[in-house]
Amino acid sequence: FLWNHIVQKMRMNETTEEMLVQYQAIYDVGLKLSEGQTLSRVLFHTLEDATKLIHTPVGSVALFDEKQGEMYLGAEKGFSEHFTKVMRWRLRTGGLTHAILNSTEPLVIPDLHQYPQFDNPVMLNEGVRALIATRLISGGRIIGILYVNDFVVRHFTQREGMLLNLLGSIAANIIDKAVLLESAVRASITDDLNGLFNHRYFMKRL
């Protein structure tokens, strides 16, 4: 009995230490993301740190284009070049993206082959089996989805879902600011009517 108690105590200590390391990692991510980087760098670091925290080889970040009602690929890791050919897709009621966007908690799917609404040939061809994803919300607006995937059937834990949700909450606000900044910069160097580069842009380039 005493030995079992000691072993249980050791396991609890190991779990606590592991949680502290993970929370420290998320804190470091927050500091790194807030250093005023470009949108592409923010998305890259968000995805890189998410896959490290959850220990998966593959993942992606999709952003929401509210005007077009579409999702578009912002960053990816671990996929083939064929995956990046599908840059945009429309929301479909009852589909996987729709389910993630309507879930207040991270959506966990241990085996995508067993998910009845999952019929994405791109993901199937990539060999993705497991998925955990959380929506990215900033200022009450949905700005995207953070996906973390695995090539094997996997039962993600409740703590992994909590970690991904926490990381997504931190990253969402920073991604939103980076999107707004990039839009402002683009607006300042392009013509409002035809979208072509304006005189200011050419003078800057010269």
ZILIN-V532150 format. One record per residue. N is the residue number from 1. RES is the residue in one letter. NEAR is the number of other ideal C-beta (glycine too) atoms within 8 Angstrom. D_CENTER is the distance of its C-alpha to the mean C-alpha in whole Angstrom. Layout:
# ZILIN-V532150
n = {N;N}
res = {RES;RES}
near = {NEAR;NEAR}
d_center = {D_CENTER;D_CENTER}
This chain:
# ZILIN-V532150
n = {1;2;3;4;5;6;7;8;9;10;11;12;13;14;15;16;17;18;19;20;21;22;23;24;25;26;27;28;29;30;31;32;33;34;35;36;37;38;39;40;41;42;43;44;45;46;47;48;49;50;51;52;53;54;55;56;57;58;59;60;61;62;63;64;65;66;67;68;69;70;71;72;73;74;75;76;77;78;79;80;81;82;83;84;85;86;87;88;89;90;91;92;93;94;95;96;97;98;99;100;101;102;103;104;105;106;107;108;109;110;111;112;113;114;115;116;117;118;119;120;121;122;123;124;125;126;127;128;129;130;131;132;133;134;135;136;137;138;139;140;141;142;143;144;145;146;147;148;149;150;151;152;153;154;155;156;157;158;159;160;161;162;163;164;165;166;167;168;169;170;171;172;173;174;175;176;177;178;179;180;181;182;183;184;185;186;187;188;189;190;191;192;193;194;195;196;197;198;199;200;201;202;203;204;205;206}
res = {F;L;W;N;H;I;V;Q;K;M;R;M;N;E;T;T;E;E;M;L;V;Q;Y;Q;A;I;Y;D;V;G;L;K;L;S;E;G;Q;T;L;S;R;V;L;F;H;T;L;E;D;A;T;K;L;I;H;T;P;V;G;S;V;A;L;F;D;E;K;Q;G;E;M;Y;L;G;A;E;K;G;F;S;E;H;F;T;K;V;M;R;W;R;L;R;T;G;G;L;T;H;A;I;L;N;S;T;E;P;L;V;I;P;D;L;H;Q;Y;P;Q;F;D;N;P;V;M;L;N;E;G;V;R;A;L;I;A;T;R;L;I;S;G;G;R;I;I;G;I;L;Y;V;N;D;F;V;V;R;H;F;T;Q;R;E;G;M;L;L;N;L;L;G;S;I;A;A;N;I;I;D;K;A;V;L;L;E;S;A;V;R;A;S;I;T;D;D;L;N;G;L;F;N;H;R;Y;F;M;K;R;L}
near = {4;5;6;7;8;8;8;8;8;8;8;8;8;8;8;8;8;8;9;8;8;10;8;8;11;14;8;8;14;9;8;9;13;7;6;3;8;7;11;7;8;14;12;9;12;16;15;9;13;14;15;8;13;12;5;9;7;14;14;13;17;12;11;11;10;6;4;6;7;10;14;9;12;10;11;11;11;8;10;5;5;9;10;9;6;8;6;10;7;7;11;7;5;6;9;9;12;11;11;12;11;5;9;2;7;11;11;8;11;9;9;12;6;7;9;4;8;10;4;7;6;9;10;9;7;11;6;12;11;14;12;16;11;14;12;14;10;10;6;4;8;8;12;14;14;17;11;14;14;12;8;6;7;8;5;10;6;5;7;11;14;8;12;16;11;9;15;14;9;12;14;13;10;11;18;12;8;12;11;8;9;10;8;8;8;8;8;7;10;11;8;4;4;4;5;6;7;9;5;8;10;9;7;7;5;4}
d_center = {45;45;43;40;40;39;37;35;35;34;31;30;30;28;25;26;26;23;21;22;21;17;18;19;16;14;17;17;13;14;17;16;13;16;19;19;17;16;13;13;13;11;8;9;10;7;6;9;10;7;9;12;12;12;14;13;14;11;7;6;4;7;9;12;15;17;21;20;19;16;12;12;10;9;8;9;11;14;14;18;19;19;16;15;18;17;15;16;16;18;17;19;21;21;18;15;13;15;15;12;12;16;15;15;14;11;12;14;16;18;19;18;22;23;20;23;21;19;21;18;20;18;16;19;21;18;19;16;17;15;12;10;7;7;8;8;11;14;17;17;15;12;11;8;5;2;5;7;10;14;17;19;20;18;19;16;18;18;17;14;13;14;12;9;10;12;9;7;10;11;9;9;13;13;10;13;16;15;15;18;20;19;20;23;24;24;26;29;29;29;32;31;33;32;29;31;31;34;37;35;32;35;37;34;34;37}
